[in-house]
Amino acid sequence: MKNNTHYWLTTFALILITSSGNHAIFAADATTGKLPNVVVFLVDDLGYMDVGANNPDCFYETPNVNRLSNSGMRFTDGYAANPVCSPTRYSLMTGKYPTRVQATNFFSGKRGGTFNPAPLSDKMPLEEITIAEALKEKGYATFFAGKWHLGGSEEYYPQRQGFDVNVGGYSRGGPYSGNKYFSPFKNPQMKIDSPEGDHLPDRLARDTAAFIEENKDKPFLAYLAFYSVHTPLMGRPDLVAKYKKKAANFQGVEFAEEEQVFGKGTRKVRILQNHAVYAAMVEAMDQAVGKVLKQLKDSGVEDNTIVIFTSDNGGLSTSEGSPTSNLPLRGGKGWVYEGGIREPWIVRYPGVTQPGSASTVPICSIDLFPTIAAAAGVDVQHSVDGIDIRPALEGGTIDREALFWHYPHYSNQGGIPGGAIRVGKYKLFERYEDGRVHLYDLEADLSESNDLADILPERVDQMRNRLHDWYQTVDAKFLQPKEGKNPWKPARVK
């Protein structure tokens, strides 16, 4: 690991970890004694192709996210740990695969299909050590704003999981109370409501900016988890009008067909970005990001702050209005195809990341905890699944055998219950209803349209055995019988 003597922080990190979650120790030496601040932007349901940094032809305008990318590192192969929200949020907070605690669907999603879904835990256990709790040990002030969705009662809310301040985080998965995205919000964790008509993403950004200014003289963690761009589809009238006009130049075939698991036939999937309301929601989110980034500069802490921008699952393309297209990625939210799990990932780490750089190293939401812990010099004395990605942030590689996914549910968006493993450029997808497998070369076939399973049977066997070993390691649960019919399950799983 190279030294950065020109910068405020020189960190020497030793990480002993494997993807199966063995004991991990992080040791850091900050020669200046000044710890980095951390800002995390987590956008709800934002697809990989929904930001200009990843998609120059994007219908939506994201100038602030683009500038963040130009000042840091963009990951082309960044992932969520799950194709829906709560499990990925658990992984970001803990550094663990959500399958370890059976948090494998949104809380609490129990839709059935041909078979009954796997058992589901609908809360993040209080025994888990969150990134906020880890940083508090180093004297960090901690702040959470926005969507939590990690437990159904107040004992599981952010203020019980290491956050000093919680603005708007509670059990709900969307802004469903009051006037939803416009005040009065009637959110029980927003003690002071806004003037009538105030817009939720801007409100959350203002509160985040105020926290930064108030705590600029001490290390802080500001975690802004937008409710945007989750349904209900509601945009500021001025922005909706702007994109309705712009949509006149984005015309063509809007929908194609994707496979359907709830019966015969197919499901419509959006293949053209031109939804004016969704575009308005994306731009409002981007403006809120810009407000927080400006506060970092105005407060004089920009050069001492790590900024991470990502999403919890892929764009909503097959249900609930199907407002966005993820092409060339297949599927979307609720699918273990790339459209459901590949996310925008941008990291600006002053003195570490090169401005305007890009990395093809696969990373995942399980990596947030160990990366931030190492940067802050936290000695983590428990097992995690993620790894410190600083070598990748420096332009190098990381030592990891594989990434894994496990979704034993029927998604609200029509997704297939299934699991996946990625090793190098290859991804194996396993269907849980009948055990069929598919193999894709993601470098040559990002749209997952050319199945190589019959051509490369030895690779299929190797990857499938590794995936099944992982199932055992994390105590994975699978589909359950229904009406006397038994689903497939791996032979080595009880």
C-alpha positions as CSV (number, residue, x, y, z in Angstrom):
1,M,0.0,0.0,0.0
2,K,1.5,3.2,-1.1
3,N,2.3,6.2,1.1
4,N,0.5,9.6,0.5
5,T,2.9,11.9,2.3
6,H,1.6,15.0,0.5
7,Y,-1.8,14.5,2.2
8,W,-3.3,14.9,5.6
9,L,-3.6,11.2,6.3
10,T,-1.2,8.3,5.8
11,T,-3.0,5.1,6.5
12,F,-1.3,1.7,6.8
13,A,-4.1,-1.0,6.9
14,L,-3.6,-4.6,7.5
15,I,-6.7,-6.7,6.6
16,L,-7.0,-10.4,7.3
17,I,-10.4,-11.5,5.9
18,T,-12.0,-14.1,3.6
19,S,-15.2,-13.9,1.7
20,S,-16.7,-16.5,4.1
21,G,-16.6,-14.1,6.9
22,N,-13.6,-15.1,9.0
23,H,-12.2,-12.9,11.8
24,A,-11.1,-9.5,10.5
25,I,-8.7,-7.0,12.1
26,F,-8.2,-3.5,10.8
27,A,-5.2,-1.5,12.1
28,A,-4.6,2.1,10.9
29,D,-2.0,4.7,11.8
30,A,-2.9,8.2,11.0
31,T,0.3,10.2,11.3
32,T,-1.4,13.5,11.6
33,G,-3.9,12.3,14.1
34,K,-6.7,13.8,12.0
35,L,-9.5,11.3,11.1
36,P,-11.4,11.6,7.8
37,N,-15.0,12.7,7.8
38,V,-17.4,10.4,5.9
39,V,-20.4,11.3,3.8
40,V,-22.5,8.4,2.4
41,F,-25.2,9.1,-0.3
42,L,-27.5,6.1,-0.6
43,V,-30.2,6.6,-3.3
44,D,-33.3,4.3,-3.3
45,D,-34.0,2.4,-6.5
46,L,-31.5,4.3,-8.6
47,G,-30.3,2.3,-11.6
48,Y,-26.7,2.0,-12.9
49,M,-27.8,3.7,-16.1
50,D,-29.7,6.5,-14.3
51,V,-26.7,8.8,-13.9
52,G,-24.7,10.6,-16.6
53,A,-21.4,9.4,-15.2
54,N,-22.3,5.9,-16.3
55,N,-24.5,6.8,-19.2
56,P,-23.6,9.8,-21.4
57,D,-26.9,9.4,-23.3
58,C,-28.9,9.5,-20.1
59,F,-32.3,11.2,-20.3
60,Y,-32.0,12.3,-16.7
61,E,-29.6,15.2,-15.8
62,T,-27.2,14.6,-12.9
63,P,-24.6,17.3,-13.1
64,N,-23.6,17.1,-9.4
65,V,-23.2,13.4,-9.4
66,N,-21.2,13.7,-12.6
67,R,-18.9,16.3,-10.9
68,L,-18.4,14.0,-8.0
69,S,-17.4,11.3,-10.4
70,N,-15.0,13.6,-12.1
71,S,-13.4,14.4,-8.7
72,G,-13.1,10.8,-7.6
73,M,-13.3,7.2,-8.8
74,R,-16.2,5.6,-10.6
75,F,-16.6,1.8,-10.3
76,T,-18.0,0.2,-13.4
77,D,-18.6,-3.1,-11.6
78,G,-20.1,-2.0,-8.3
79,Y,-22.9,-4.1,-6.8
80,A,-25.6,-4.3,-4.2
81,A,-25.7,-7.4,-2.0
82,N,-29.3,-8.0,-2.9
83,P,-31.8,-6.9,-5.6
84,V,-34.1,-5.2,-3.1
85,C,-33.7,-2.6,-0.4
86,S,-33.6,-3.8,3.2
87,P,-31.0,-6.6,2.7
88,T,-28.6,-4.2,0.9
89,R,-29.1,-1.6,3.6
90,Y,-28.2,-4.3,6.2
91,S,-25.0,-5.1,4.3
92,L,-24.0,-1.5,4.1
93,M,-24.4,-1.0,7.8
94,T,-22.7,-4.2,8.9
95,G,-20.3,-5.4,6.2
96,K,-22.1,-8.8,6.1
97,Y,-24.1,-10.7,3.6
98,P,-27.8,-10.4,4.6
99,T,-28.3,-14.1,4.1
100,R,-26.4,-14.7,7.4
101,V,-29.4,-13.4,9.3
102,Q,-32.1,-14.4,6.8
103,A,-32.7,-10.7,5.9
104,T,-33.1,-11.7,2.3
105,N,-36.1,-9.6,1.2
106,F,-37.4,-6.1,1.9
107,F,-38.9,-5.8,5.3
108,S,-41.4,-7.5,5.3
109,G,-42.0,-8.9,1.9
110,K,-43.7,-12.3,1.8
111,R,-45.2,-12.6,-1.7
112,G,-45.7,-16.2,-2.8
113,G,-45.5,-17.8,-6.2
114,T,-45.3,-21.3,-7.4
115,F,-43.8,-22.1,-4.0
116,N,-43.7,-20.3,-0.7
117,P,-40.8,-18.0,0.0
118,A,-37.9,-18.8,2.3
119,P,-38.2,-17.8,6.0
120,L,-37.5,-14.1,6.4
121,S,-36.2,-12.0,9.3
122,D,-37.6,-8.5,9.2
123,K,-35.2,-6.6,11.4
124,M,-31.5,-5.9,11.7
125,P,-30.5,-7.5,15.0
126,L,-29.5,-5.1,17.7
127,E,-26.4,-7.2,18.4
128,E,-25.0,-6.2,15.0
129,I,-22.2,-3.6,15.0
130,T,-23.1,-0.9,12.5
131,I,-20.6,1.5,10.8
132,A,-22.0,4.3,13.0
133,E,-21.3,2.3,16.2
134,A,-17.8,1.5,15.0
135,L,-17.0,5.1,14.2
136,K,-18.4,6.4,17.5
137,E,-15.6,4.4,19.2
138,K,-13.2,6.8,17.5
139,G,-15.1,9.9,18.6
140,Y,-17.2,10.5,15.5
141,A,-20.4,12.5,15.5
142,T,-23.0,10.4,13.6
143,F,-26.0,11.5,11.6
144,F,-28.7,9.6,9.6
145,A,-31.3,11.1,7.3
146,G,-33.9,9.5,5.1
147,K,-35.0,5.9,4.6
148,W,-34.0,3.3,7.2
149,H,-36.4,0.3,6.7
150,L,-34.3,-2.0,8.9
151,G,-36.9,-2.8,11.6
152,G,-40.6,-2.4,12.4
153,S,-40.4,-0.7,15.8
154,E,-38.5,2.2,17.4
155,E,-36.1,-0.1,19.2
156,Y,-34.6,-0.9,15.8
157,Y,-34.4,2.7,14.5
158,P,-31.1,4.5,13.7
159,Q,-30.7,6.2,17.1
160,R,-30.6,2.7,18.6
161,Q,-27.9,1.6,16.1
162,G,-25.2,4.2,16.7
163,F,-26.6,7.4,15.2
164,D,-26.6,10.5,17.4
165,V,-29.2,12.1,15.1
166,N,-32.0,10.6,13.1
167,V,-34.1,12.6,10.6
168,G,-36.8,10.6,9.0
169,G,-35.6,7.0,9.4
170,Y,-38.2,4.5,10.6
171,S,-40.0,1.3,9.5
172,R,-41.5,2.4,6.3
173,G,-39.9,1.7,2.9
174,G,-41.2,4.9,1.2
175,P,-42.6,8.3,2.0
176,Y,-46.1,7.1,2.4
177,S,-47.4,9.4,5.1
178,G,-48.7,13.0,4.8
179,N,-48.3,14.5,1.4
180,K,-45.5,12.0,0.7
181,Y,-42.7,13.8,-1.1
182,F,-44.1,17.2,-0.2
183,S,-44.8,18.6,3.3
184,P,-46.5,18.2,5.6
185,F,-44.6,14.9,5.7
186,K,-46.0,13.5,8.9
187,N,-43.0,11.4,9.4
188,P,-42.8,10.3,13.1
189,Q,-39.0,10.7,13.0
190,M,-39.0,14.2,11.7
191,K,-39.8,16.1,14.9
192,I,-39.9,19.5,13.2
193,D,-42.0,19.5,10.0
194,S,-41.3,21.8,7.0
195,P,-43.3,24.7,5.5
196,E,-46.1,23.4,3.4
197,G,-44.9,22.4,-0.1
198,D,-41.3,21.7,1.0
199,H,-39.7,19.0,-1.0
200,L,-38.4,15.9,0.9
201,P,-35.0,15.4,-0.8
202,D,-34.2,19.1,-0.3
203,R,-35.3,19.0,3.3
204,L,-33.1,16.0,4.0
205,A,-30.1,17.7,2.3
206,R,-30.6,20.9,4.3
207,D,-30.6,18.9,7.6
208,T,-27.5,17.0,6.5
209,A,-25.7,20.2,5.5
210,A,-26.6,21.8,8.9
211,F,-25.1,18.8,10.7
212,I,-21.9,19.1,8.7
213,E,-21.5,22.8,9.5
214,E,-22.2,22.1,13.2
215,N,-19.7,19.3,13.4
216,K,-16.9,20.6,11.1
217,D,-14.4,20.8,13.9
218,K,-14.7,17.1,14.8
219,P,-14.8,13.8,12.8
220,F,-18.3,13.0,11.6
221,L,-20.3,10.4,9.7
222,A,-23.2,11.9,7.7
223,Y,-25.4,9.1,6.1
224,L,-28.0,10.5,3.7
225,A,-30.3,7.7,2.6
226,F,-32.7,9.3,0.2
227,Y,-36.3,8.1,-0.1
228,S,-35.9,9.2,-3.7
229,V,-36.3,7.8,-6.3
230,H,-38.6,5.1,-4.9
231,T,-42.3,5.2,-5.6
232,P,-44.7,7.0,-5.3
233,L,-43.7,8.7,-8.6
234,M,-44.0,12.3,-7.7
235,G,-41.9,15.2,-9.0
236,R,-41.5,18.9,-8.5
237,P,-43.9,20.6,-11.1
238,D,-41.2,22.7,-12.6
239,L,-38.9,19.7,-13.2
240,V,-41.7,17.6,-14.5
241,A,-42.6,20.3,-17.0
242,K,-38.9,20.5,-18.1
243,Y,-38.7,16.8,-18.8
244,K,-42.1,16.6,-20.5
245,K,-40.7,19.0,-23.0
246,K,-37.4,17.1,-23.2
247,A,-39.2,13.8,-23.8
248,A,-40.3,15.0,-27.2
249,N,-36.7,14.2,-28.4
250,F,-36.6,10.8,-26.7
251,Q,-39.1,8.9,-28.7
252,G,-39.2,5.2,-29.8
253,V,-40.3,1.8,-28.6
254,E,-40.7,2.1,-24.8
255,F,-41.3,-1.5,-23.8
256,A,-40.1,-5.0,-24.6
257,E,-40.8,-8.4,-23.0
258,E,-39.0,-10.1,-20.1
259,E,-39.7,-13.6,-18.8
260,Q,-42.5,-14.0,-16.2
261,V,-42.4,-16.2,-13.2
262,F,-46.0,-15.8,-11.9
263,G,-47.5,-17.8,-14.8
264,K,-47.5,-18.0,-18.5
265,G,-46.6,-15.2,-20.8
266,T,-44.1,-12.4,-20.3
267,R,-43.7,-9.2,-18.3
268,K,-43.2,-5.8,-19.8
269,V,-39.8,-4.2,-19.2
270,R,-39.0,-0.6,-20.1
271,I,-36.2,-0.1,-22.7
272,L,-36.4,3.6,-23.2
273,Q,-35.6,6.4,-20.7
274,N,-38.2,9.2,-21.2
275,H,-40.4,9.2,-18.0
276,A,-40.8,12.9,-17.1
277,V,-41.8,12.4,-13.5
278,Y,-39.0,9.9,-12.8
279,A,-36.6,12.3,-14.4
280,A,-37.7,15.1,-12.2
281,M,-37.2,12.9,-9.2
282,V,-33.6,12.0,-10.3
283,E,-32.7,15.6,-10.9
284,A,-34.1,16.7,-7.5
285,M,-32.0,14.0,-5.9
286,D,-29.0,15.3,-7.8
287,Q,-29.6,18.9,-6.6
288,A,-29.8,17.6,-3.0
289,V,-26.4,15.9,-3.5
290,G,-25.0,19.1,-4.8
291,K,-26.3,21.0,-1.7
292,V,-24.4,18.7,0.6
293,L,-21.2,18.7,-1.5
294,K,-21.3,22.5,-1.5
295,Q,-21.6,22.5,2.3
296,L,-18.5,20.4,2.6
297,K,-16.6,23.0,0.7
298,D,-18.2,26.0,2.5
299,S,-17.4,24.4,5.9
300,G,-13.8,23.9,4.9
301,V,-13.8,20.1,5.2
302,E,-14.0,19.0,1.6
303,D,-10.3,17.9,1.5
304,N,-10.8,15.8,4.7
305,T,-14.0,14.0,3.7
306,I,-14.5,10.6,2.1
307,V,-17.6,10.7,-0.1
308,I,-19.4,7.6,-1.2
309,F,-22.4,7.6,-3.6
310,T,-24.4,4.4,-4.4
311,S,-27.8,2.8,-4.6
312,D,-29.5,-0.1,-2.8
313,N,-30.8,-2.0,-5.9
314,G,-31.3,-1.6,-9.6
315,G,-33.7,0.7,-11.4
316,L,-37.4,-0.1,-11.4
317,S,-38.0,-1.3,-14.9
318,T,-40.6,-4.1,-14.7
319,S,-43.4,-3.0,-12.3
320,E,-45.0,-0.2,-10.4
321,G,-45.0,2.2,-13.3
322,S,-41.8,0.8,-14.8
323,P,-40.3,4.4,-14.8
324,T,-36.7,3.6,-16.0
325,S,-34.7,1.5,-18.4
326,N,-31.5,-0.3,-17.3
327,L,-30.4,-1.3,-20.8
328,P,-28.0,-2.7,-21.7
329,L,-28.4,-4.4,-18.3
330,R,-31.0,-7.1,-18.1
331,G,-33.9,-6.9,-15.7
332,G,-34.1,-4.4,-12.8
333,K,-35.1,-4.1,-9.2
334,G,-36.1,-7.5,-7.8
335,W,-34.0,-9.5,-10.4
336,V,-30.6,-11.1,-9.8
337,Y,-29.7,-10.2,-13.3
338,E,-27.3,-7.3,-13.6
339,G,-30.1,-4.7,-13.9
340,G,-31.2,-5.6,-10.4
341,I,-27.8,-5.7,-8.6
342,R,-25.3,-3.5,-10.5
343,E,-25.3,-0.1,-9.0
344,P,-23.7,3.4,-9.4
345,W,-20.6,3.4,-7.2
346,I,-18.6,6.6,-6.9
347,V,-15.9,7.2,-4.2
348,R,-14.0,10.4,-3.6
349,Y,-11.2,9.7,-1.1
350,P,-8.9,12.8,-1.0
351,G,-5.3,11.8,-1.4
352,V,-6.2,8.3,-2.4
353,T,-8.5,8.4,-5.5
354,Q,-7.4,10.0,-8.7
355,P,-9.8,12.6,-10.0
356,G,-11.8,11.3,-12.9
357,S,-10.5,7.7,-12.6
358,A,-12.5,4.6,-13.2
359,S,-12.1,1.0,-11.9
360,T,-13.3,-2.3,-13.3
361,V,-12.7,-4.1,-9.9
362,P,-15.9,-5.7,-8.7
363,I,-17.0,-4.2,-5.4
364,C,-20.1,-4.6,-3.3
365,S,-22.1,-3.0,-0.5
366,I,-20.6,-5.4,2.0
367,D,-17.3,-3.5,1.4
368,L,-18.5,-0.1,2.8
369,F,-18.0,-1.0,6.5
370,P,-14.5,-2.4,6.3
371,T,-13.3,0.3,4.0
372,I,-14.5,3.1,6.2
373,A,-13.4,1.3,9.4
374,A,-9.9,1.0,8.0
375,A,-9.8,4.7,7.0
376,A,-10.8,5.7,10.5
377,G,-8.4,3.3,12.2
378,V,-11.1,1.2,13.8
379,D,-9.9,-2.2,15.2
380,V,-12.8,-4.5,14.2
381,Q,-12.9,-7.5,16.4
382,H,-15.7,-9.4,14.7
383,S,-16.3,-11.2,11.4
384,V,-17.4,-9.4,8.3
385,D,-17.7,-10.5,4.7
386,G,-16.6,-7.3,2.9
387,I,-13.0,-6.2,2.4
388,D,-11.2,-2.8,2.5
389,I,-11.2,-1.7,-1.1
390,R,-8.5,0.9,-0.6
391,P,-6.1,-0.9,-3.0
392,A,-8.7,-0.5,-5.7
393,L,-9.2,3.1,-4.8
394,E,-5.5,3.6,-5.3
395,G,-5.8,2.2,-8.8
396,G,-4.9,-1.4,-8.0
397,T,-6.8,-4.6,-7.5
398,I,-8.2,-6.5,-4.5
399,D,-7.8,-10.1,-3.5
400,R,-11.3,-11.7,-3.5
401,E,-12.3,-15.0,-5.0
402,A,-16.0,-14.3,-5.6
403,L,-19.1,-12.3,-4.9
404,F,-22.4,-14.0,-4.0
405,W,-26.2,-13.2,-4.2
406,H,-29.1,-15.1,-2.6
407,Y,-32.7,-14.1,-3.3
408,P,-35.2,-16.9,-2.3
409,H,-38.3,-14.8,-2.9
410,Y,-40.8,-13.8,-5.5
411,S,-40.2,-10.1,-6.0
412,N,-42.9,-7.5,-6.3
413,Q,-41.3,-6.7,-9.7
414,G,-41.6,-10.2,-11.1
415,G,-38.1,-11.3,-10.4
416,I,-37.0,-15.0,-10.3
417,P,-36.1,-16.6,-7.0
418,G,-32.4,-17.4,-7.5
419,G,-28.8,-17.1,-6.5
420,A,-25.7,-16.0,-8.3
421,I,-21.9,-16.1,-8.0
422,R,-19.4,-13.9,-9.9
423,V,-15.8,-15.1,-10.4
424,G,-13.7,-12.9,-12.6
425,K,-15.7,-12.0,-15.7
426,Y,-18.1,-15.0,-15.3
427,K,-21.4,-15.0,-13.6
428,L,-23.4,-18.1,-12.8
429,F,-27.2,-17.7,-12.1
430,E,-29.1,-20.5,-10.4
431,R,-32.9,-20.7,-10.4
432,Y,-34.4,-21.8,-7.1
433,E,-37.7,-23.2,-8.5
434,D,-36.1,-26.0,-10.5
435,G,-32.3,-25.7,-10.1
436,R,-31.5,-24.7,-13.7
437,V,-28.3,-22.7,-14.1
438,H,-27.1,-20.2,-16.7
439,L,-23.5,-18.9,-17.2
440,Y,-22.7,-15.5,-18.7
441,D,-19.4,-13.8,-19.7
442,L,-20.1,-10.3,-18.4
443,E,-17.2,-8.7,-20.4
444,A,-18.6,-10.0,-23.7
445,D,-22.3,-10.1,-22.8
446,L,-23.3,-7.5,-20.3
447,S,-27.0,-8.0,-21.2
448,E,-26.8,-11.7,-20.1
449,S,-28.4,-12.9,-23.3
450,N,-25.8,-15.6,-24.4
451,D,-26.0,-18.6,-22.0
452,L,-22.6,-20.5,-22.0
453,A,-23.7,-23.2,-19.5
454,D,-23.7,-26.0,-22.1
455,I,-20.5,-24.8,-23.7
456,L,-18.4,-24.5,-20.5
457,P,-19.7,-27.4,-18.2
458,E,-16.5,-27.6,-16.2
459,R,-16.7,-23.9,-15.3
460,V,-20.4,-24.3,-14.4
461,D,-19.5,-27.2,-12.0
462,Q,-16.7,-25.3,-10.4
463,M,-18.7,-22.1,-9.8
464,R,-21.8,-24.0,-8.7
465,N,-19.9,-26.0,-6.2
466,R,-18.4,-22.7,-4.8
467,L,-21.8,-21.2,-4.6
468,H,-23.2,-24.2,-2.8
469,D,-20.3,-24.1,-0.4
470,W,-21.2,-20.5,0.3
471,Y,-24.9,-21.4,0.9
472,Q,-23.7,-23.7,3.7
473,T,-21.3,-21.1,5.2
474,V,-24.1,-18.5,5.5
475,D,-26.9,-21.0,6.4
476,A,-28.9,-20.0,3.4
477,K,-32.6,-20.8,3.4
478,F,-34.6,-21.7,0.2
479,L,-38.1,-21.8,-1.2
480,Q,-40.6,-23.8,0.8
481,P,-43.3,-26.4,-0.4
482,K,-46.7,-25.2,-1.4
483,E,-49.8,-27.2,-2.0
484,G,-48.0,-30.5,-1.9
485,K,-45.3,-29.4,-4.4
486,N,-41.7,-29.3,-3.4
487,P,-39.2,-26.9,-4.9
488,W,-35.6,-27.7,-5.8
489,K,-32.9,-27.1,-3.3
490,P,-29.1,-27.8,-3.2
491,A,-28.3,-31.4,-2.2
492,R,-25.9,-30.3,0.5
493,V,-28.4,-27.9,2.2
494,K,-30.6,-29.2,4.9
